[in-house]
Amino acid sequence: MLELHRNRFGAASSIVAGFLYIGMVMLFIVVPVGENAVIDHHHYASILNVGHFLLAFLGLAGLAAVPALTDNLARKPTPFLSFTRLIAMIGFALMSINNFRQTGLDHQLAHEAMMAGGEVLHTVVIGWAGFVELSPDGWLDFGGVGLWILALSLAVLKSGAAYRKTSLLGIVAGALLLLTVLGNAIGFHPFVVIGIGVGGLTAIPAWFITQGILHLKGGVS
């Protein structure tokens, strides 16, 4: 078994990331869904801004967690695992940049479109995702992170290391994030509900929190 060299900041960030996933999903569950995103961001600007801040700080926490977990769990990462680590870092960075950007942009754009009405409102409603989203379907911020979790968990499982159950949990978490992207890409909402709705309250945060606790305790893998 390989002894983990403890990265307390990365481990703590992993735990924070897990709880931010839960907070993000719970917040968006309680926000009423209106006719379209413009109306929602006009009427519920404050609570949706909280959601954007949760995602923005989730991105920052993820940036610290990814290298810590990868280095600790895979002391000799394969080229593919190193590639997925980079993709996950880009994904979390994109998540943070995108949501910090949206905290100042969404309400202003929605408010001005509602005030203008007519063709202006219609245009903003149609082009909302393109105006405000840097990653509308989540290819990098969800899919890239999911691919990294899946690759890391499979690498640990293949190595025959301890904590087999956490690796299996990681496979489920990674698959759920990839399912979210698939649902967005093909427009099949049930996949999104299962992937980030259910997964964001269960397997995904559980994996991040468990890994963070193990590293803080100085466990072995």
Phi, psi and omega in degrees: 000149182264132178280133181281130170273117191288130172244091188296322180293315178295321179295315178296322178295325177296318178296316178300317179301318179300314180290329178291325174301314180298313180299319180297313182293317181298321181295314182287342174291321185275348179284125178298141179265120182266198183294323178201172185295329180295312179298317180300313183287341175281316185273332184238042185301317186295310183290325177290328175296322175300317178299319178295321178294321177300315180292323180296316179285333172299318178299318179294317179297321179296324179298327178278328185284321186302306181294325181295312182292321180295313181295323183283323184271332182231088184295335177231077184294145175287164177303322180293319179295320177298322178295314181294327175300315179296317179298319179295321178298316177297318180298314179293323177296317178298318178301315181293311181299314182300316185279328171297322177296317184290335179298331179261341188263319189301307184295318181298313180295316181295317181297313182292324178294319179295322180291323181286319180065193175056223183294327179298312179298316180299318180294317181293320178299314181295318185260017186306309183300320180290329180287319190248338186264130173272341180215075187303320182265353177079029183302319182262315186287335173249309182294317179296319178293318179298320179296320179295314179300317180296314181295318180294317181294319178294323179295318179293318180296319181293330182287348180075020182286175179288179179061049179300321183296322178293328176291319176296322176298321178295322178298317178296315181298314180297318180296323180293322177293320177293325177297324178300314180295317179300316178299317177296318186293322182260001178071030180254096189300325179303325177297321180292318179299315180291315186296298184261334179291302179281313181298326180289348177255350187233266191296319184295304178295325180299321180293313180297315182293316180298313180298319179297318179295317179301319181288322178296327178281351181072036182288187180237154179213000000 
